[in-house]
């Protein structure tokens, strides 16, 4: 099948999913996803997903860190994928991205197709970053229908929705033809941003790590000039789980820090995962046009003693 034909089938599948969600909303059984920028990954509520899996051919991917939690219980039809299979050491630096061929082979093995919507979920609570990491990689390969379950497994289970211990029947998918083009920034580009301030740096780690009071790397602190925006600040407790704040509140919070759509924004964290959560907020939910991730991350920067660092609460 040609890439054009695959894209056409994927668009049809996406149209069917949206139509199903809209029909559910009209019947009062579930709400359709909130609007998102064109071509973006989207948030999906537990109500909508409950309706979708009864009506639509959709693949669920469980990315909780501990595989034994998947064995104990998971959403019906979900396949398991450990996000540590998505990265490895490169040039001595741990936790770096892998080549596109690796991702194509892995996604084929777990049944991810480009003509079928994919819903990714993590534990929720404090591990939303595992789900946004996979969503970011899939979107970097131009998957046209990627969804993030709002609240994750924790919210789903606390709402007493169905879970199972049965494994799904999964047929290997044909490898996707899409190229892996992640929106990344290199070490040299970050160094230039520090020197010239031609891009805005945003640190997605905890305030303690940003300030230099915590951290496992050789040095503690942050890249000079970076502002601190902890990824968990984009979530709030609502009812049974931690879910994303509304777009207006997210937009206001980022704007208050000077993180605005007109800027070239480079995100970083310890190992890319936390930064993908902020990327999801800025690019997928708010539609910021120029957002990249420094995938070498603080893990690479801190080990390079020739590079400057800063400590404390100020940039």
N, C-alpha and C positions, 0 to 999 in steps of 0.2 A: 504493500500500500504506500502511495506517495505521501509526503509530508502534508501536501495540500489537502488530500483526501482525509487524512487523519484530523487535520484542523477542522475540516467541515463537519466530521462526525462529532468531534469534541464540542463544537459550537451548538450542534443539535442537542447533544446530551445536556449541556448547560441550560439551553432553552427549556427543555423538559423539566429539569429540576426546579428552575425558577417558577415555571408554570404550576408545578405541583405545590410549591410552597405558597404561591399566591392563592391557589384554590383552597388550601388548608386554612389560610388566614380568613378567607371569605366565609368558610364554614365554621369558624371560631375554634378550630382545633389547634392551630399553631400560627405564629406570626411569621411573615416573610422576613428574610434578612434585611437589615437596614441598608439604605443606599450606600454604595462605595464608589470610588473613582473607577472609571471605565477600565476594564482589564485587570483590576486589582483582586487580590485575595480578599475574602470576606469573612466576617464573623458569622457564626451560626448559633442560634439559641438551642437549648436542650429541647424546647417545645417543637421547634422546626425540625430538628433531627429526628425526633420520635415519629413525626409524620412522614418524613422522607424515607426512612428505612422500611416503612410499610408499603410505599408506593413507587420507589425509584431505585434504579440500579446505581448504587453509590458505594465506593470503597472506604471503609473506616480503617485508619492506621493508628494504633496504640503505640505511643513513644515513651511510656513511663520508664524511668531509669532501671528499676529492678524488674527483671523478667518474671520473677516469681509472683509479682502482683498481677501480671497478666494471666499466669496459670491459675491463680486463685479466683479471679473473675475479671471479665472484660465485656465490652459492649458486644451484642450479638453481631457476628459477621466481621469483627475487627481482626486484622492481621497485626502481628507484633514486629516492630522495628526498633532496635536500640540505637539511639543517636550517636553512640560512640563508634558505630560502624561508618559514620559519615565524615570522620576526620582521623588524621594520623600525623606522626612527626614528618616534617619536611625541613631539610637542611639543618637538622638538629633542634629545630623549634617544635615543641609538642603542640598537638591539637590544631593542626592546619587542614585546610580544605584538600579534598582529593580531586583527581582529574575527572572530567565529565564522563569518560568511559566507565569508570568505577560506579558512578551513580546510575548510569543507564542500566548496567548489569544488575545492580542491587535492586533497583525499582522494578525491573522485569521479573526478578525472582519472587518478589512479594506481591506481584500482580497489579502494580500501578500502571494504568494505561492513560494515554493522552485523550482518549475519547470517552472517558468516564470520570465523573466528579470524584474528588478525594476530600474526605473530612479527616483532619488530624486532631488528635486529642492527647493531652498529657495528664498528669495527676491533677492539674489545676493547683490551687493553693500557691505553693512556692515554686512550682516547677513548670510554669507556663512556657519558660524559655526553651524547653525541649521541643514543644510543638511549633513555636515560631521559627526555630532553626530549620526544621524540615520544610515548613511552608516557604521559607526564604529560598531554600535550595530548589524546590519545585518551581517556584516563580522565576528563579534564575535560569530555568530550563524551559521557560515559556509554557508551563502547564496552564491551560485556559480556565480550569475550574477547580480552584483550591479553596478550602474552607477551614477555618479554625473554630473548634467547638468552644464556645464561651463558657467558662467555669470548669471545663475539663471533666475528667472522670469523677472527681469528688462531688461536684454539683449533681451530675447525673445519678450517682448512687444515693446521695442524700435525699433526692427527690423520689427515691424508691422506684426507679425505672428499671426495666429488665436488664440483667447481666447473665453471663453464661460462662462455663468452663470449656465448652466445645470449641474446637478449632474450625475455622471456615474451610471450605473446599476452595483452594486457590490454584488457578492455572497460570503458569508463567506467561507474562505478557510479551508481545513483541517489543524489542528495545525501541525506545523513543528516538526519533531522528533529530530532536531539538538539540541545539548546541548549549553548553553550559557557559553562560555569560554573567557571572555574579557581579553586582555593583560593588566593587572593592576599591580600596585606596592602598597604595604601597607605602612602605616605610619612608621612602624619599618624599612622597607627596605629603605625608604627615610632618616630616621635618620642615618642608617648605611652608606648610600651614603655620607651624610654630614660629618660624622666622618672619614670615610676611603677613600673616593673618589673612591670607587669601581664601581660606576656608574656615568654617566654624567647627571646632572639636567638641564633641559631647561624650562624656563618660557615663556609661550605663550601670556601673558597679554601685555597690552600697556606699553611703556617705562615709562610713568608717574606712573603707578601702581607699576611697578618693582622698580622704584627709591624711592617710598614711598611718592610721591607728591599727590597721589590720591588713592582712595579705600574706600569701604564701611565696611570692616571688622574691628574687634576690634583693630588690629594693622596693620600698613602699612609697605611695603617693600617687601622683597623677601627671599626665603630660601637661607641661606649662600652657596656660591659656584655655584649657578645656573647662567647660561648665559641667556641673554634676547634675544628671537627671537619672535618678535611680529607677530602673525599669519597673519595680513593683509599685511605684507611685502612680502608674497608669491604671491600676486596678482598685476596686473597692469591694467591700463586703455588702452583698445584697441578698437577703433571704438566706438560702442554703449554701451560697458559695461566693468566691471572689470572682468578680466579672470585670470587664472593661468599663471604664468610665465613658460617658457619652462624648461624642465628637466635639461639642461646644466646649466642654470642660477641658478636654485634652488640648484643644487649640489654644484656649486661654492660658493654660499652665505653661505650655511651651513658649508662647509669645511673651509671657512675663519674664522668661529667661533670655529673651532675645533670639530664640530659635524660631525663625520665621521662614516662609516659603521662598523668599527671594534669595536666600543664602545657599551657598554650596556647603553641605553638612557632611562631616565625617564622624561616624560613630565608632566607639571602641569599648571593650570590656576586658575580661580576663581571657576569653577564648572564643569569641564571636557569638555565642549563644545569647547572652544577655543583650548584646547590641541588636540582635535580630528582633527582639521584643520592641525596642524603641523604633527600629526600622518599620515594623508592622504598623505602629501608631502613626508615624510620620508619612510614610509612603503609601501604605495600603488604606488606612482609614482617613487620613487628612489630605492625601494627594500631593504632598510636597514633591517637587520635580527633581531635586538634586540631592539625593541621599546615598551615601556610600558607607561601607564598613571597612575599617582597618583590621584585616583578619590576622595580621601578625599579633595584634592586641597588646595589652599591657604585659603579657607573658614574654613577648619579644622585646619590647621597649625597655622593660625593667632590667633585663639581663645585659643590655648593652650599656656598659658604664660610661661610654663616650657620649651618651645622649642625656639631655637635661631632664630633671624631674622637679616637681613642686610638691609641697605638702601643705596641709591646712585646708580650711573650708573655702578659701578664695581661689579663683582661677590662677 
